[in-house]
């Protein structure tokens, strides 16, 4: 059907559904710690093949979370010139800019790591794309940094949060994103959980922005990391669906909800809108 994509249950790639080794997890954390956040982000942007971006940002606040203010804007130079964007700025009183940026980048690095593994495992027939923000500074001489990323078009969805809340509305993307959270726990051997998942349908992928990580070590990923308590709260409300594999790890402290029958590989699960 034109304008729609059929998501099917594909045969999962076994090598990508195996949990990471403890050595690999330690190596990932060590790689994050050895470089300053500003230097690392600047180096990544300099290595990018894309031209330098510039944007105009509106002064009025468009939205806000617990730790960030969000502003609407538009790219005026670079590969996305003419496209709408959002700029996020850390709220004052939550620590130094360097500290907040480092925590944000740590979450982003781990989220991308998990999402890349999810895509490689081919759980669904459509990739999930994580929006990596670009660091920009005000041109007016104030030196205020902002994290800028493309505005997600169409319907914006929030699927869960870091305290166990789950979106129960009749939207099939909710099932996929709950499975992604469960996959992250299994893939990271019970030491991390990707949560606070939100985003929308892009041109050829589902786009996620600004997630959080709950870890076995509370606050390892910043103040929104609620630790083991946050992980257990997710599983206290999680119900496995057709996108969760039956052998994925589950915390011993929580009784596992009966999983539905696994959909045979190659069989359609549901149709999702391509773009709204």
C-alpha positions as CSV (number, residue, x, y, z in Angstrom):
1,X,0.0,0.0,0.0
2,X,1.5,3.4,-1.0
3,X,2.7,5.5,1.8
4,X,2.8,2.7,4.3
5,X,5.4,0.2,5.4
6,X,4.7,-3.3,6.5
7,X,6.8,-4.4,9.4
8,X,7.4,-8.1,9.6
9,X,8.9,-10.5,12.1
10,X,12.3,-11.3,10.7
11,X,14.6,-14.2,11.7
12,X,16.7,-12.5,14.4
13,X,20.5,-12.6,13.9
14,X,21.6,-14.8,16.8
15,X,25.1,-13.1,17.1
16,X,23.4,-9.8,17.8
17,X,20.9,-11.0,20.4
18,X,23.7,-12.5,22.6
19,X,24.4,-10.3,25.6
20,X,27.6,-8.2,25.6
21,X,30.6,-9.5,27.6
22,X,31.5,-7.7,30.8
23,X,34.8,-6.8,29.2
24,X,33.0,-5.0,26.3
25,X,30.9,-3.0,28.7
26,X,33.9,-1.9,30.7
27,X,35.8,-1.0,27.5
28,X,32.8,1.2,26.4
29,X,32.8,3.1,29.7
30,X,36.5,3.5,29.7
31,X,36.5,5.0,26.2
32,X,33.9,7.5,27.3
33,X,36.0,8.6,30.3
34,X,39.3,9.2,28.6
35,X,38.3,12.3,26.6
36,X,36.8,15.7,27.5
37,X,33.2,16.0,26.3
38,X,33.7,19.3,24.4
39,X,36.9,18.0,22.7
40,X,35.3,14.7,21.8
41,X,32.1,16.3,20.3
42,X,34.2,18.9,18.4
43,X,36.4,16.1,17.0
44,X,33.4,14.1,15.9
45,X,31.9,17.1,14.2
46,X,35.2,18.0,12.5
47,X,35.5,14.4,11.2
48,X,32.0,14.5,9.8
49,X,31.8,14.7,6.0
50,X,28.9,17.1,6.3
51,X,29.5,20.9,6.0
52,X,29.3,23.0,9.2
53,X,25.7,23.8,10.1
54,X,24.2,27.1,11.2
55,X,20.7,27.7,12.6
56,X,18.4,30.5,13.7
57,X,16.7,29.8,17.0
58,X,13.5,31.4,18.3
59,X,13.8,33.0,21.8
60,X,10.5,31.7,23.1
61,X,10.7,28.3,24.9
62,X,9.0,25.6,22.8
63,X,9.0,22.9,25.5
64,X,10.9,21.7,28.5
65,X,12.0,18.7,30.4
66,X,13.3,18.4,33.9
67,X,16.8,19.4,32.9
68,X,16.5,21.1,29.5
69,X,14.7,24.0,27.8
70,X,13.7,23.4,24.1
71,X,13.5,26.1,21.4
72,X,12.4,25.8,17.8
73,X,14.5,27.0,14.9
74,X,15.6,26.5,11.4
75,X,18.9,25.5,9.8
76,X,20.2,28.3,7.5
77,X,23.5,26.7,6.4
78,X,24.9,23.2,5.9
79,X,23.3,20.0,4.6
80,X,20.0,20.6,6.3
81,X,19.6,24.3,5.3
82,X,15.9,25.2,5.2
83,X,14.8,22.3,7.5
84,X,13.2,22.9,10.9
85,X,15.2,22.1,14.0
86,X,15.1,22.2,17.8
87,X,17.8,23.6,20.1
88,X,18.1,22.2,23.7
89,X,19.8,24.2,26.5
90,X,20.6,22.9,30.0
91,X,18.7,24.6,32.8
92,X,20.8,26.5,35.2
93,X,21.4,25.2,38.7
94,X,22.0,21.6,37.7
95,X,25.8,21.6,37.7
96,X,28.4,23.0,35.3
97,X,27.9,23.0,31.6
98,X,30.8,20.6,31.2
99,X,29.3,18.2,33.7
100,X,25.9,18.2,32.2
101,X,27.2,17.8,28.7
102,X,29.4,14.9,29.7
103,X,26.4,13.1,31.3
104,X,24.3,13.8,28.2
105,X,27.0,12.5,25.8
106,X,27.5,9.4,28.0
107,X,23.8,8.6,27.6
108,X,23.9,9.3,23.9
109,X,26.9,7.1,23.3
110,X,25.3,4.1,25.2
111,X,21.9,4.7,23.5
112,X,23.5,4.6,20.0
113,X,25.5,1.5,20.9
114,X,22.3,-0.3,22.0
115,X,20.2,0.9,19.0
116,X,22.9,-0.1,16.5
117,X,22.8,-3.6,18.1
118,X,19.0,-3.6,17.9
119,X,19.1,-2.8,14.2
120,X,21.8,-5.4,13.5
121,X,19.6,-8.0,15.3
122,X,16.8,-7.3,12.8
123,X,14.0,-7.6,15.3
124,X,11.8,-5.6,12.9
125,X,12.0,-4.9,9.2
126,X,12.5,-1.1,9.7
127,X,15.6,0.5,11.3
128,X,15.5,2.7,14.4
129,X,17.5,5.9,14.0
130,X,18.9,7.8,17.0
131,X,19.2,11.6,16.6
132,X,22.7,12.6,17.6
133,X,22.7,16.3,18.4
134,X,25.2,18.8,17.1
135,X,26.9,21.3,19.5
136,X,26.4,24.9,18.5
137,X,27.3,28.2,20.2
138,X,25.4,31.5,20.1
139,X,26.9,33.8,17.4
140,X,25.9,36.9,19.4
141,X,29.0,36.7,21.6
142,X,27.3,35.2,24.7
143,X,29.1,31.9,24.2
144,X,26.0,29.9,25.2
145,X,26.1,26.4,23.9
146,X,23.0,24.5,22.6
147,X,22.5,21.0,21.4
148,X,20.7,21.2,18.0
149,X,19.0,18.4,16.1
150,X,16.4,18.1,13.3
151,X,12.7,18.6,14.4
152,X,10.8,15.3,14.2
153,X,8.0,15.8,11.7
154,X,4.4,14.5,12.3
155,X,3.1,12.8,15.4
156,X,5.5,12.9,18.4
157,X,5.2,9.9,20.7
158,X,6.5,9.2,24.2
159,X,6.5,5.4,24.9
160,X,7.9,5.0,28.4
161,X,9.9,6.9,31.0
162,X,12.6,6.1,33.6
163,X,10.1,5.4,36.5
164,X,8.1,2.5,35.0
165,X,5.3,4.4,33.2
166,X,4.4,2.8,29.9
167,X,2.2,4.2,27.1
168,X,-0.7,1.8,26.8
169,X,-2.5,3.6,23.9
170,X,-3.4,1.5,20.8
171,X,-0.2,2.4,18.9
172,X,1.8,-0.5,17.6
173,X,5.0,1.5,18.0
174,X,4.5,1.3,21.8
175,X,5.1,-2.5,21.6
176,X,8.2,-2.1,19.5
177,X,9.8,0.5,21.9
178,X,8.9,-1.6,25.0
179,X,10.7,-4.4,23.3
180,X,13.7,-2.2,22.6
181,X,13.9,-1.3,26.3
182,X,13.8,-5.0,27.2
183,X,16.4,-5.8,24.5
184,X,18.7,-3.2,26.0
185,X,18.6,-4.9,29.5
186,X,19.3,-8.3,27.9
187,X,22.1,-7.0,25.6
188,X,23.8,-5.2,28.5
189,X,23.6,-8.2,30.8
190,X,21.2,-6.6,33.2
191,X,23.5,-3.6,33.8
192,X,21.6,-0.9,31.7
193,X,18.1,-0.2,30.5
194,X,17.3,2.2,27.7
195,X,14.2,4.1,28.7
196,X,12.3,7.4,28.4
197,X,12.0,6.5,24.7
198,X,10.3,9.1,22.6
199,X,10.3,10.1,18.9
200,X,8.3,9.7,15.7
201,X,8.2,8.1,12.3
202,X,10.8,9.4,9.8
203,X,11.1,8.9,6.0
204,X,12.7,5.4,6.2
205,X,13.1,4.7,10.0
206,X,11.7,5.3,13.4
207,X,13.5,8.3,14.9
208,X,14.4,8.4,18.7
209,X,15.6,11.5,20.6
210,X,16.8,12.3,24.1
211,X,16.4,8.9,25.9
212,X,17.7,8.0,29.3
213,X,19.6,5.1,30.8
214,X,18.9,3.4,34.1
215,X,22.0,1.4,35.2
216,X,22.9,-1.1,38.0
217,X,25.0,1.8,39.4
218,X,22.7,4.6,40.3
219,X,23.6,8.0,38.6
220,X,26.3,6.4,36.4
221,X,24.5,8.1,33.6
222,X,23.6,11.3,35.4
223,X,20.8,12.4,37.8
224,X,18.0,10.8,35.7
225,X,19.7,7.4,36.1
226,X,17.5,5.8,38.9
227,X,19.7,2.7,39.2
228,X,18.4,-0.7,39.9
229,X,15.2,0.7,41.3
230,X,14.4,2.3,38.0
231,X,15.2,-1.0,36.2
232,X,12.8,-2.9,38.4
233,X,10.1,-0.4,38.0
234,X,10.2,-0.9,34.2
235,X,9.9,-4.6,34.5
236,X,7.1,-4.3,37.1
237,X,4.9,-2.8,34.4
238,X,6.4,-4.4,31.3
239,X,4.5,-7.1,29.5
240,X,6.4,-9.0,26.8
241,X,4.9,-8.7,23.4
242,X,5.6,-10.3,20.0
243,X,8.8,-8.3,19.6
244,X,10.4,-9.6,22.8
245,X,12.3,-12.9,22.4
246,X,11.5,-15.5,25.1
247,X,15.1,-16.0,26.1
248,X,15.8,-12.4,26.9
249,X,17.0,-11.7,30.4
250,X,14.6,-10.7,33.2
251,X,15.4,-9.6,36.7
252,X,14.9,-12.2,39.3
253,X,13.2,-9.8,41.7
254,X,10.2,-9.4,39.4
255,X,7.7,-12.1,38.3
256,X,7.8,-12.4,34.6
257,X,4.5,-11.8,32.7
258,X,3.6,-14.7,30.4
259,X,5.0,-13.9,26.9
260,X,2.7,-14.2,23.9
261,X,3.3,-16.8,21.2
262,X,6.3,-15.8,19.1
263,X,5.2,-14.7,15.6
264,X,6.7,-16.9,13.0
265,X,9.6,-15.2,11.0
266,X,8.3,-13.5,7.9
267,X,4.7,-13.1,9.1
268,X,3.3,-9.5,9.1
269,X,2.7,-8.2,12.6
270,X,1.0,-4.9,11.7
271,X,1.1,-2.0,9.3
272,X,2.6,1.2,10.5
273,X,2.2,4.7,8.9
274,X,5.3,5.7,6.9
275,X,4.9,9.3,7.7
276,X,2.2,11.7,8.9
